[in-house]
């Protein structure tokens, strides 16, 4: 029996009017014509411009802070921690990060003060000329050294988060290995990665005529900003409005809270609107990144098949100077540490450690891409050590229905076999002639380009871990306003498509044309808290709440008119012209059981499954990697909008290819980002992108609207690992560190060419 026959067959979903259709983005016309207003397009009357005075050292005591005399004389306004009316804290998971450093700085580029001036150039110049003197202190940059060090950044041991997952008896298995087994060990590393959203961080704070403030800016999570401002301002006389946002990828999840706080403090002191927009170099140098990680794996395997018998995995993440959302990254990394592979005896130890580097934070995948990299490279190592086919080892170990994960969750509707077969089938298509030709440059026809192919498998938990959604109780309102229906939701569109997908879900549920359903502005004064736009939860979880609200609206309308039928027929029978608005809230059916102390139970309500196959060329002389084609087959549950769904998957895969071979942060002596320009932080462009073959596999999730699962993060999980396997298959070069830059590829080629002892 083949592996695929052990998996559930994808269901053919019923035909629907809107769901499953690639309808045009509702926000597309405004964006391509320039009508959409991003934060920097808005210029309130009397607006001042803000800038940030930042630390130039990683760890120091601030001994003096003042404006340059010329700027003070010119009326530049200075804001320090002393001007904060409430608490000097960025409220998130813990209260360790100050809004403005007052006595000590813990990382380079930390905000120590703010300035406002009549124009941006004057504000930036004043920030540059500000007089800041320091008593420099020793800094810890290595999490291995920082853990338990006498220099304290956080708590008693500089550890933000430490968790252990135990499954079976790994210690006993290693102590009493069966005949024919072998121990395989490996160490794997990932560096930083920058989100590099196309629009930099930006916020406008405007004093309201009747008192209070309005914050308008580029963000993913308006209620995160609201929560943070409440603590700093000491009141709730303000509202937060999302502007059209030019990308986020996690970088605009928690960080905009800090930008909003700074803009609000400047507006309070000046009494005027203040616009605070980061320059690209400042954005790159100061904002959060993907967490670097070092992983050590030790596995006991069957020497004949590569079957995992026992595993020990230790993940060590660098959290940076402040906690931000690092425990969540640590959590997801630990849960995904063994990849989509069964192991009956496992212990996973995951640590998130503080260092004197700029804080790391949310980034697409939230720890899963680092964990998958390590798991996939270790599967390749097992195959290499045992002399087996890497695909055969994956087939032997991949999950099947009824298997238990390291947290003890029993898996149902496992789709890994299906996505594997679908990807392999699509990859059999010949490359288009234009891709099969020799690539120009780097020696032209004389270049020694070695073609190869790599494959990797992923699983990804959708939504918040454990009972997170039940605790959050995300809300959505749907209102009948005239003949139209308006959706009131805090979940934002940062390019992924909710402005289109939510109306598709609600219009389909009510039987209305899409033109009569729209989203309200994401303004905390108007919309309920739907939870953050993160964790592959927006369509699956919040879309489900919106669908529930739409059904409640139908019921409310039926109750009002006295019968239940066609929506427009009920609408015609209304006597009232008043708006009819209902609210729905996420509720847990009690089927998930999770213990956050032991990390045992049902980690996620659903898992997505993916297979990625990469065709590439390796230049044997330069170490460059040229991508030809990327095939990905992904279980999406149900594609609400197949065009937007495919776009998400393809964009995420390209971002992962950048993580694979080009995106490296170069750090200076203070561990600030040196290559803080678009000219020297290298991401893939359209010219670097391979041919994309995207296969949507639909294994519906009963808890999602029309069966949808979250797909925002899974495309970033394993393309980098497929690239590493392809390089190894082509050249023998083993690369276990990201990014695999040409220099590292060449070094690995030299090592592979050395005769064995």
C-alpha positions in Angstrom: 0.0 0.0 0.0 1.4 3.4 -0.9 1.7 6.2 1.7 -0.9 8.2 0.0 -3.6 5.5 0.4 -3.2 5.9 4.1 -4.3 9.5 4.0 -7.9 10.9 3.7 -9.0 11.6 0.2 -9.6 15.4 -0.5 -13.2 16.2 -0.6 -14.8 18.0 -3.6 -16.5 20.9 -2.0 -20.0 21.9 -3.2 -20.2 24.7 -5.8 -21.0 28.0 -4.3 -21.8 31.4 -5.7 -18.9 33.4 -4.2 -16.8 31.1 -2.0 -14.2 29.3 -4.1 -14.3 32.0 -6.7 -11.3 34.2 -7.5 -13.2 37.4 -7.2 -11.3 40.6 -7.8 -9.9 42.3 -4.7 -12.3 44.8 -3.3 -9.4 47.1 -2.3 -7.5 46.6 -5.5 -8.8 49.5 -7.6 -8.0 52.1 -4.9 -4.5 50.8 -4.5 -3.5 50.6 -8.1 -5.0 54.0 -8.9 -3.4 55.8 -5.9 -6.7 56.6 -4.2 -5.9 54.5 -1.2 -4.5 56.6 1.6 -1.4 55.3 3.4 -0.4 57.1 6.6 2.2 59.2 4.9 -0.4 60.4 2.4 -2.3 62.1 5.1 -1.3 65.6 6.2 -3.4 67.1 9.0 -3.6 70.9 9.2 -0.9 72.2 11.5 1.0 69.0 11.5 4.4 68.7 13.1 6.9 66.0 12.3 8.4 63.7 14.9 11.8 61.9 15.1 13.4 59.6 17.5 16.7 60.0 19.5 18.2 56.6 19.7 21.0 55.0 21.7 24.3 54.5 19.9 25.5 51.8 22.3 24.1 48.5 23.3 24.2 48.8 27.1 24.8 52.0 29.0 23.6 54.4 31.7 22.3 57.6 30.3 24.1 60.4 32.1 23.0 63.5 30.0 20.3 64.2 27.5 19.5 67.6 25.9 18.7 69.2 22.6 21.5 71.0 20.7 21.3 74.7 21.7 20.5 75.7 18.1 17.5 73.4 18.0 16.3 74.4 21.4 16.4 78.1 20.3 14.5 77.2 17.1 11.6 75.8 19.0 12.1 72.1 18.5 10.1 70.2 21.2 11.8 67.5 23.2 9.9 64.6 24.9 11.6 62.4 27.5 10.4 59.7 29.8 9.6 62.4 32.3 6.7 63.6 30.0 4.9 60.3 30.1 1.6 60.9 32.0 1.0 57.2 32.8 3.3 54.2 33.0 6.6 54.1 31.1 5.9 50.7 29.6 5.0 49.0 26.3 2.3 46.7 27.5 2.3 43.3 25.8 3.1 39.9 27.4 5.3 41.4 30.2 6.1 44.9 31.4 9.8 44.8 30.8 10.1 47.3 27.8 10.0 51.0 28.5 8.3 53.4 26.0 11.4 55.6 26.4 14.6 54.5 28.1 15.1 56.8 31.1 18.2 55.7 33.0 19.6 52.7 31.0 19.6 51.5 27.4 19.6 47.8 26.7 20.2 47.8 23.0 21.6 49.9 20.2 18.9 52.1 18.5 16.7 52.0 21.6 14.5 55.1 21.8 15.7 57.5 24.6 13.8 60.7 23.6 11.6 62.2 20.9 11.6 65.6 19.0 9.0 67.4 17.0 9.6 70.2 14.5 7.7 72.0 11.7 9.2 69.7 9.0 10.7 66.3 8.8 14.2 67.4 7.8 14.4 69.7 10.8 13.1 67.0 13.1 15.6 64.4 11.8 18.5 66.8 12.1 17.5 67.7 15.7 17.4 64.0 16.6 20.9 63.5 15.1 22.3 66.6 16.9 20.8 65.8 20.3 23.4 65.6 23.1 23.3 62.2 24.7 26.1 61.0 27.0 26.6 57.5 28.3 28.4 55.5 30.9 29.0 52.4 28.8 28.4 49.0 30.4 29.3 45.5 29.4 26.9 43.9 26.9 25.9 40.3 26.3 25.3 39.4 22.6 25.4 35.6 22.7 22.4 33.7 24.3 24.7 30.9 25.2 26.6 33.3 27.4 23.7 35.4 28.5 21.7 32.6 30.0 22.3 32.7 33.8 24.9 35.5 33.5 25.5 37.9 36.4 24.5 40.8 34.2 20.8 40.8 34.3 18.5 41.8 31.5 15.4 39.8 32.5 14.4 38.0 35.6 16.8 35.9 37.6 18.5 34.1 34.7 17.9 36.2 31.5 15.5 33.5 30.2 12.3 34.9 28.7 10.8 31.4 28.2 11.8 27.8 29.0 9.5 24.9 28.2 9.9 21.2 27.9 7.7 18.8 25.9 8.0 15.1 27.0 6.5 12.3 25.0 7.0 8.6 25.8 10.4 7.7 27.4 13.2 9.1 25.3 15.8 8.6 28.1 14.9 5.0 28.4 15.0 4.5 24.6 18.5 6.0 24.3 19.7 4.0 27.4 18.4 0.7 25.9 18.7 1.0 22.1 17.3 -2.0 20.1 19.5 -4.0 17.9 20.0 -2.5 14.5 19.5 1.1 15.7 21.9 4.0 15.4 22.3 7.5 17.0 22.4 10.5 14.7 23.3 14.0 15.9 23.3 17.4 14.3 23.5 21.1 15.0 21.5 23.6 12.9 21.5 27.4 12.9 19.4 30.3 11.6 20.2 33.9 11.5 18.0 37.0 11.7 15.5 37.9 9.0 14.0 41.3 8.3 10.3 41.5 7.4 11.0 44.2 4.9 7.4 45.3 4.4 7.2 47.8 1.5 5.9 50.6 3.7 7.9 51.6 6.7 6.5 52.1 10.2 4.4 55.2 10.5 1.8 56.9 12.8 -0.1 60.1 13.1 -1.4 61.3 16.5 -4.1 64.0 16.3 -5.6 65.8 19.3 -9.4 65.8 19.0 -11.4 69.1 19.3 -13.4 67.7 22.3 -10.4 66.2 24.0 -8.5 63.0 23.6 -6.5 61.7 20.6 -6.9 59.7 17.4 -4.1 57.5 16.3 -4.0 56.7 12.6 -1.3 54.4 11.2 0.2 51.4 9.6 -0.5 48.3 11.8 -1.8 44.8 12.0 -3.5 44.9 15.4 -5.4 48.1 16.4 -6.3 46.6 19.8 -2.7 45.9 20.6 -2.0 49.6 20.1 -5.1 50.5 22.2 -3.9 48.3 25.1 -0.5 49.8 25.0 -1.7 53.5 24.8 -4.1 52.9 27.7 -1.2 52.2 30.1 1.0 55.1 28.9 -1.7 57.7 28.7 -3.5 56.5 31.9 -6.9 56.8 30.2 -9.0 55.5 27.3 -10.0 58.8 25.7 -8.6 57.9 22.3 -9.3 55.7 19.3 -7.0 53.8 17.0 -7.6 53.6 13.3 -5.7 51.4 10.8 -4.5 53.2 7.7 -4.2 51.3 4.4 -1.1 49.2 5.3 1.8 48.4 3.0 2.7 44.9 4.4 3.5 43.6 7.8 4.5 39.9 7.9 4.5 40.2 11.7 6.6 43.4 11.8 3.5 45.5 12.3 2.0 43.3 15.0 3.6 44.6 18.2 6.0 47.2 17.1 3.4 49.9 16.0 2.4 50.2 19.7 5.8 51.8 20.3 5.4 54.1 17.3 1.9 55.1 18.4 3.0 55.8 21.9 5.8 58.1 20.7 3.5 60.0 18.3 0.9 60.4 21.1 3.4 61.7 23.6 4.6 64.3 21.0 1.0 65.3 20.2 0.2 65.7 23.9 3.2 68.0 24.5 2.8 70.1 21.4 -1.0 70.2 21.3 -0.8 69.6 17.6 -1.0 66.7 15.2 2.3 64.9 14.9 3.4 62.6 12.1 6.1 60.0 12.9 7.3 58.1 9.8 10.5 56.0 9.9 13.1 56.3 7.2 14.1 53.0 5.7 17.5 52.8 7.4 15.9 53.6 10.8 13.2 51.0 10.3 15.8 48.3 9.5 18.1 49.2 12.3 15.5 49.7 15.1 12.6 47.3 14.5 12.1 43.6 15.4 13.4 40.7 13.3 13.0 37.0 13.1 14.6 35.3 16.1 18.0 33.6 15.4 18.2 30.1 16.6 20.6 27.3 17.3 19.3 23.8 17.5 20.9 20.5 18.7 19.2 17.2 17.6 20.0 13.7 18.8 17.9 10.9 17.4 17.8 7.1 17.7 16.8 5.6 14.4 16.4 2.2 12.8 19.5 1.8 10.7 17.7 -0.1 7.9 14.8 2.3 7.3 15.6 5.6 9.1 12.5 5.3 11.3 12.6 7.6 14.3 12.7 5.6 17.5 13.6 8.4 19.9 14.5 12.1 19.7 16.1 14.8 21.9 15.9 18.4 20.5 17.2 21.5 22.2 16.2 24.9 20.7 18.0 28.1 21.8 16.4 31.3 20.5 17.9 34.8 20.8 15.1 37.0 22.1 17.0 40.3 22.1 16.7 42.9 24.8 13.0 42.8 25.5 10.4 40.0 25.7 7.9 41.3 23.1 6.1 38.1 21.8 9.1 35.8 22.2 7.5 33.2 24.5 4.9 32.5 21.7 7.8 32.0 19.2 9.4 29.6 21.6 6.2 27.8 22.1 5.4 27.3 18.4 9.0 26.4 17.6 9.0 23.7 20.3 5.7 22.2 19.1 6.9 22.0 15.5 10.4 20.9 16.4 10.2 17.4 14.9 8.4 18.4 11.8 5.5 16.3 10.4 7.1 13.1 11.6 6.0 10.5 14.2 8.4 9.8 17.1 7.0 7.8 20.0 9.7 8.9 22.4 10.8 12.5 22.4 11.9 15.3 24.7 12.0 18.8 23.3 13.7 21.6 25.3 13.2 25.2 24.1 14.7 28.3 25.5 14.3 32.0 24.7 17.1 34.0 26.1 17.6 37.8 26.5 20.6 39.6 24.9 21.7 43.2 24.4 20.5 43.2 20.8 17.5 44.9 19.4 14.4 43.0 20.4 13.2 40.2 18.1 9.5 39.7 17.5 6.7 38.5 15.3 7.6 37.3 11.9 5.6 35.0 9.5 5.8 31.5 10.9 6.5 32.5 14.5 9.3 30.1 15.2 8.1 27.3 12.9 10.4 28.1 10.0 13.4 27.8 12.3 12.1 24.6 13.7 11.2 23.1 10.3 14.7 24.0 9.0 16.3 22.0 11.8 13.9 19.1 11.5 14.2 18.8 7.7 18.0 19.1 7.8 18.1 16.4 10.4 16.0 14.1 8.3 18.5 14.7 5.5 21.3 14.0 7.9 19.7 10.7 8.9 19.4 9.7 5.2 23.0 10.7 4.6 24.5 8.8 7.6 22.5 5.7 6.8 22.9 5.8 3.0 19.2 6.1 2.4 17.0 8.1 0.0 15.8 11.2 1.8 12.4 10.9 0.3 12.1 7.3 1.5 13.1 8.3 5.1 10.3 11.0 5.0 7.8 8.5 3.7 8.7 6.1 6.5 8.3 8.7 9.3 5.5 11.1 8.1 2.3 11.3 10.2 -0.7 9.2 9.5 -4.2 9.3 10.9 -4.4 8.3 14.5 -0.7 9.1 15.3 0.1 11.1 18.4 2.2 14.3 18.3 4.8 15.1 21.0 2.1 17.0 22.9 -0.1 13.9 22.8 -2.6 15.2 20.3 -4.3 12.5 18.2 -4.2 13.6 14.5 -7.2 13.3 12.2 -7.5 14.1 8.5 -3.7 14.1 8.1 -2.9 15.4 4.7 0.9 15.0 4.4 0.7 12.0 2.1 -1.7 13.8 -0.3 0.3 17.0 -0.6 3.5 14.9 -1.1 1.9 13.0 -4.0 0.3 16.1 -5.5 3.6 18.0 -5.5 5.5 15.0 -7.0 2.9 14.7 -9.7 3.1 18.4 -10.6 6.9 18.4 -10.5 6.9 15.8 -13.3 5.8 18.5 -15.7 8.8 19.5 -17.9 10.4 22.9 -17.2 9.4 25.5 -19.8 12.1 25.9 -22.4 13.0 29.4 -21.2 13.8 28.0 -17.8 15.9 25.1 -19.2 18.3 27.4 -21.0 21.6 28.4 -19.5 21.3 31.4 -17.4 23.2 34.6 -18.4 25.9 36.2 -16.3 28.6 34.7 -14.1 30.5 33.4 -17.1 27.6 33.0 -19.5 27.7 29.6 -21.4 31.0 28.7 -19.7 29.4 28.8 -16.2 29.4 25.5 -14.4 25.8 25.3 -13.4 24.8 22.1 -11.7 21.0 21.4 -11.8 19.3 19.8 -8.8 16.0 19.3 -7.0 15.2 19.3 -3.3 12.0 18.4 -1.4 10.8 19.2 2.1 7.6 18.6 4.1 5.8 20.9 6.6 2.9 20.9 9.0 1.6 24.1 10.6 -0.8 24.6 13.5 -3.5 27.1 12.6 -4.6 29.7 15.1 -3.5 30.3 18.6 -1.9 27.5 20.6 -4.2 25.4 22.9 -7.2 27.2 24.3 -5.9 30.6 23.2 -8.9 31.4 21.0 -11.3 30.4 23.8 -9.5 32.8 26.1 -9.5 35.6 23.6 -13.2 35.3 22.5 -12.7 37.2 19.3 -15.8 39.2 18.3 -17.4 40.3 15.0 -20.4 42.5 14.3 -22.5 42.3 11.1 -25.1 45.1 10.5 -27.9 45.7 8.1 -27.6 49.3 7.0 -30.2 50.2 4.4 -30.0 47.4 1.8 -26.3 46.8 2.4 -24.5 44.7 5.0 -21.5 46.1 6.9 -18.9 43.9 8.7 -17.4 45.4 11.8 -14.2 43.5 12.6 -10.8 44.6 14.0 -8.9 42.1 11.8 -6.9 44.1 9.3 -5.9 43.7 5.6 -2.1 44.1 5.3 -2.1 42.6 1.8 -3.4 39.1 2.4 -7.0 39.8 1.4 -9.6 40.1 4.3 -11.1 43.1 2.7 -12.3 40.7 0.0 -12.6 37.4 1.9 -14.8 38.6 4.8 -17.4 40.0 2.4 -17.2 36.8 0.3 -18.0 34.7 3.5 -20.8 37.0 4.7 -22.3 37.5 1.2 -22.3 33.7 0.6 -23.9 33.1 3.9 -26.7 35.6 3.4 -27.2 34.9 -0.4 -26.3 38.5 -1.3 -24.2 39.9 -4.2 -20.7 40.9 -3.1 -21.3 44.5 -4.1 -23.8 44.9 -1.1 -21.3 43.7 1.6 -18.4 45.7 2.8 -16.0 46.1 5.8 -16.2 49.0 8.1 -13.0 51.0 8.8 -10.8 49.3 11.4 -11.4 51.9 14.1 -11.4 50.9 17.7 -14.3 53.4 18.3 -16.4 51.4 15.9 -15.3 47.7 15.8 -15.1 45.1 18.5 -11.9 43.3 19.4 -11.6 40.4 17.0 -8.1 39.5 18.2 -4.9 40.2 16.4 -4.2 39.6 12.7 -1.7 36.9 13.3 -1.1 33.1 13.6 -2.9 32.0 10.4 -6.2 32.8 12.2 -7.8 35.6 10.3 -9.8 33.7 7.7 -10.1 30.5 9.7 -11.1 31.9 13.1 -12.4 35.4 12.6 -13.9 34.5 9.2 -15.8 31.8 11.1 -17.0 34.3 13.7 -18.1 36.6 10.8 -20.1 33.8 9.3 -21.7 33.1 12.7 -22.6 36.8 13.0 -24.1 36.7 9.5 -26.3 33.8 10.5 -27.4 35.7 13.6 -28.3 38.7 11.4 -30.5 36.5 9.2 -32.2 35.1 12.4 -32.7 38.6 13.8 -34.2 39.8 10.5 -36.5 36.8 10.3 -37.6 37.4 13.9 -38.4 41.0 13.0 -40.5 40.3 9.9 -42.1 37.1 11.1 -40.7 34.6 8.6 -37.5 33.1 7.3 -36.8 33.1 3.6 -34.9 34.9 0.9 -32.8 37.7 2.5 -34.1 40.4 0.1 -37.7 39.2 0.5 -37.3 39.5 4.3 -35.7 42.9 3.8 -38.7 44.1 1.7 -41.0 43.1 4.5 -39.3 45.4 7.1 -41.3 48.2 8.6 -38.3 49.8 10.3 -35.5 51.7 8.6 -33.2 51.5 11.6 -29.9 49.7 11.3 -30.0 46.1 12.6 -26.6 45.1 14.1 -25.7 41.8 15.8 -22.5 40.5 17.4 -21.0 37.0 17.4 -18.2 35.7 19.6 -15.8 32.8 19.3 -16.8 29.9 21.5 -15.0 26.7 22.2 -17.0 23.5 21.8 -14.9 21.9 24.5 -13.3 19.4 22.2 -9.8 20.8 22.7 -8.0 19.8 25.9 -4.7 21.6 26.6 -2.5 21.9 29.6 -0.2 25.0 29.2 2.0 23.8 32.2 2.9 20.4 30.8 2.4 21.3 27.1 0.3 18.2 26.7 -3.0 18.0 24.8 -4.4 19.5 21.7 -2.0 22.1 20.6 -4.1 23.5 17.7 -7.6 23.1 16.4 -6.3 22.2 12.9 -3.1 21.6 11.1 -2.2 22.6 7.5 0.1 20.3 5.5 2.5 21.2 2.7 5.2 19.8 0.4 7.7 22.0 -1.4 9.9 20.9 -4.3 12.5 23.3 -5.6 14.4 23.0 -8.9 17.6 25.1 -9.0 21.1 25.5 -10.4 24.2 25.8 -8.3 27.1 27.7 -9.8 30.1 25.6 -8.9 32.5 28.5 -9.3 30.7 31.3 -7.5 28.4 29.4 -5.0 25.4 31.3 -6.4 22.0 29.5 -6.4 19.6 30.2 -9.3 16.0 29.2 -8.8 14.2 27.7 -11.7 10.9 26.4 -10.3 9.1 26.0 -7.0 6.3 23.5 -6.7 4.2 23.6 -3.6 1.1 21.6 -2.7 -0.7 22.9 0.4 -3.7 21.8 2.3 -5.8 25.0 2.6 -9.0 23.4 4.0 -11.1 25.4 1.6 -9.8 28.1 -0.7 -12.3 31.0 -0.1 -10.6 32.9 -2.9 -8.2 30.7 -4.9 -6.4 33.6 -6.5 -5.7 35.3 -3.2 -4.9 32.0 -1.6 -2.3 31.1 -4.3 -0.8 34.6 -4.1 -0.3 34.2 -0.3 1.4 30.8 -0.9 3.6 32.1 -3.6 4.6 35.3 -1.8 5.4 33.3 1.4 7.5 30.8 -0.6 9.5 33.6 -2.2 10.1 35.2 1.2 11.4 31.8 2.4 13.8 31.7 -0.6 15.3 35.0 0.6 15.7 33.5 4.0 17.5 30.5 2.3 20.2 32.2 0.3 20.4 36.0 0.5 18.9 37.7 3.6 21.7 38.1 6.1 21.9 40.8 8.7 25.5 42.1 9.1 26.0 43.4 12.6 28.4 46.0 13.9 30.3 46.0 17.2 27.1 47.1 19.1 25.1 44.4 17.3 23.2 47.0 15.3 22.3 46.3 11.7 25.1 47.6 9.3 23.4 46.7 6.0 20.4 48.8 6.7 19.6 49.8 3.1 17.7 48.2 0.3 20.9 48.1 -1.6 22.7 45.8 0.8 20.0 43.8 2.5 19.3 41.5 -0.4 15.8 40.1 -0.9 14.5 38.2 -3.9 12.9 40.4 -6.6 10.7 39.4 -9.5 13.8 38.7 -11.5 15.0 36.2 -8.9 11.6 34.5 -8.5 11.3 31.0 -9.9 8.4 29.6 -11.9 5.7 28.9 -9.4 3.5 25.8 -9.6 0.9 26.0 -6.8 -1.4 23.2 -6.0 -4.4 23.8 -3.6 -5.4 20.7 -1.7 -8.7 21.0 0.1 -9.2 18.9 3.2 -12.0 20.9 5.0 -11.7 21.8 8.6 -15.1 21.7 10.2 -14.3 24.6 12.5 -13.5 27.0 9.6 -15.9 29.0 7.4 -16.8 26.7 4.6 -13.9 24.4 5.7 -11.1 27.0 5.4 -7.8 26.7 7.3 -5.2 29.3 7.8 -2.5 29.5 5.2 -0.6 32.8 5.9 2.5 31.1 7.5 2.9 27.6 6.1 4.4 28.7 2.8 7.4 30.1 4.7 8.1 26.9 6.7 10.2 24.7 4.4 11.4 26.1 1.0 14.7 26.9 2.6 15.1 23.3 3.6 14.3 22.1 0.1 17.0 24.4 -1.2 19.6 23.0 1.2 18.7 19.5 0.1 19.0 20.4 -3.6 22.4 22.0 -3.1 23.6 18.9 -1.2 22.3 16.5 -3.9 23.9 18.6 -6.6 27.3 19.1 -5.1 27.7 17.1 -1.9 28.0 20.4 0.0 26.2 20.1 3.4 24.8 23.4 4.7 23.2 23.5 8.1 23.2 27.3 8.6 21.0 30.0 7.2 21.3 32.0 5.1 23.2 29.8 2.5 25.1 32.7 1.0 27.4 32.2 -2.0 30.4 32.4 0.4 29.0 29.7 2.6 28.1 27.5 -0.3 31.7 27.8 -1.6 33.1 26.9 1.8 30.8 23.9 2.0 31.9 22.9 -1.5 35.5 23.0 -0.4 34.7 20.9 2.6 32.8 18.4 0.4 35.8 18.1 -1.9 38.3 17.4 0.9 39.3 13.7 1.0 37.9 11.9 4.0 40.4 10.9 6.7 
